[in-house]
C-alpha cells in the first residue's frame, strides 16, 4: 500500500488525468506546475476512444461531452483540387466498434475541467507557480526540491512536456530537435465561414511538403486550424510567436478555394506560428521510483487508423512525388 503521495511534475492533461486516476484508487498525489495557474492556450485536441475509455473510468464523459464535438468522419483531400482521397468513418459507427466516442475538444476547456475536478478532490493537492529544481531517491521513497522547500513522496512522475526537467535529470540532457516543420495554429469562428464547413466533418488537405487540418471544437462554434509546412530554416528564439497572415496566405496561394477561405477568415490576433520539435525515444521510462511519461501517437493508434493512414500515404506518394 502506498503511504506517501505520488509527486507529479507537470499540470497539463497528462499530469492532471494521472492525479484523478490515482485518487480513484485511493492514492494521494501532489501536482506541481511551474506556470502560475493550471491553464492551457486554446488549441484543439482530438480524444480517441482509448482516451475516452480513461475518462469513462473517471466518470466524466458527460462533462467532456458538454463542450466536445463528435465528428461523423475525417476526410483526407487533395489540397489543390479539394478532391477526397480517403475517408474514415467516426461517429456512431466508431463508438459501436470500440465502445467509446471520438471527440474534438478545446485543450483549454479540457484542462480547466481536469484542474477543477482535481482542486475539489481531497486526495489531490495542486501547487501552481512551483518549479521542481532538484530531486532524488531516498531509500524506497523520493524527495524533491521546489523553490527551496522539500517534499517527500512514494513516486515521482514527470509529465512536464518536451522541455522536461524530470527526463533530463533521470536520463541526462538531450536537446529537443527541430523536425524541419513549422505550424500555424488558429481558431476560426464558424459563423465567419460559409455553410459548407458547418457539418460534422474533420478535414485534412494534403499537398507537397505541407498540409492543413481543420476540425470543429466548442460544440461546433469554432473551427480549429493547423497548417504545417516544411521549413528547414526555423531560427526563432521562441517556439511560438504571432503568425503573419500574409505569409500563411502566400504559402497556400495556389490551393483550393476552400482552403483559402479558411485561411482568410483567421483573425490576425489569433494566428500563432511555431517550430515543431521532438526528443529521441527512451528505451525505458524510469529508474527506481522516478518515472518520465510521454504520449506516443502512432505507436498506440488503433489498427484501423494505422491502415487508413498507410493507404493515404501510398496515394500521396503516387500523387505528389
Secondary structure, 3 states (H helix, E strand, C coil): CCCCCEEEECCCHHHHHHHHHHHHCCCCEEEEECCCCCCCCCCEEEECHHHHHHHHHCCCHHHHHCCCECCCEEEEEECCCCCEEEEEECHHHHHHHHCCCCEEEEHHHHHHHHHHHHHCCCCEEEEECCCEEEEEEECCEEEEEECCEEEEECEEEECCCCCCHHHHHHHCCCCCEEEEEEEEEEEEEHHHCCHHHCCCEEEEEEECCEEEEEEEEHHHCEEEEEEEEECCCCCCCCCCEECCHHHHHHHCCCCCHHHHHHHHCCCHHHCEEEEEEECCCCCCCEECCEEECCCCCHHHCCHHHHHHHHHHHHHHHHHHC
